[in-house]
Amino acid sequence: MKKYKEPDFQTRISAAADARNEVMEKLRTRAPVDPEVAAARAAAAQAREAAQQEKHRLARLAAEERKAEKQAKALEAAAEKAAKAAKKQKPELTEAERKAARDARYLARKNR
């Protein structure tokens, strides 16, 4: 049985050149692209791009709509909270009302 012999530098270079030449020959012999097929491919790519842009536009609109709804809910909640706070808050008494309440307390203390 023969021993494996490592290829030398010149052999490797020539093998690489042969492989490169084979690939180049395949590219040269390949049929040219039909202009109708190229136009169809370009139209399909353009349609795909337009559909993708429309999809992104709709997604942005949906996101903006969700954001607007969220802001409306927040404003509504803030208004509701303010209304509850206003209901809980005691109305400011006028000077005459404060004086009448104070006199009533004094009178109640005197009568005890």
N, C-alpha and C positions, 0 to 999 in steps of 0.2 A: 504494500500500500504506500502511495506517495505521500510525502509530507506536504502540508499546506504551505504554499509559497506566497508571501506577502507581495502584492504588486508594487513595483517601484514607482517613483515620481512621474516619469515619462509615460508610463502605462496609465496612470490615473488621469493625467492631463489629457491624453488622447481619448480616453473613455468619456471624460466630461465634454470635450469638444464634439465627439460623435453624438452624444445625447443632445447637446445644444443644436446641432445641425438637424437632427431628427425632428425636434420640436419646431424649429423654424420652417422646415419643409412641410410639416403638417399645417402650420398657419398659412403658408403660401398656397397650398392646394385647397384650402377650405373655400367653399362657395361664398361669393359676396352676398351681403344682406340685400334682400329685395327691397326696393324703396317703399312699396306698398306695406310690406311687413314692418318696416321701420316706422312708417307713419302710423300704423295701427298700434304699435307698441308705445309710441309717443302719446297718442290719443288716450290709450288706456292709462298710462302713467299720469297724464294730466287729469283724467277723470278721477283717479284714485286720490290725487292730491286735493282736488276740489272737494271730494267727499270727506276727506280728513279735515280740511279747513272748516267745512260746515259742521262736522261733529264737534270740533273744538269750540266753534262759535256757540253752538247750542249748550255745550257744557259750561262755558263762561256765563251765558245767560241764566242757566239754572243755578249756578253758584251765586250770581248776583241776586237772583230772586230769593234764594234761601237766606242770604245775608239781610235783604230788606225785610223778610218776614221775621227774622230773629230780632232785628232792630225795632220793628213794630211791636213785637211781644215785649221787649224790654221797656219800651216807652209806655206801653199799656200797664205793665206791672208797676212801673215807677209812678204813673198817675194814680193807680189803685192804692198804692202804698201812701201816697201823699193825701188821698181822700180819706183813708183810714186815720192817718195822723191828724188830719184836720177835724175829724169827728171826735177823736179822743181829747184833743186840745180844748181846754176850757176857754170860753170866750173872755176877752179882756173886759173887766168891769169898769164902768165909768166912775168918776170921782164920787158922784152922788150915791151910786150903788155900793161902793166900798164903805162910805160913811154910814149908810143904812145898815149894812151887815155888822159893822163894828158896834154901832149903837145897840143892835139886837143882842150881840154877845154881852155887852156891858149890862144890859137890862136883865138878861138871863142870869148873870152872875149876881146881881143885886137881889133878885128874887129868891135865891137859894138860901 
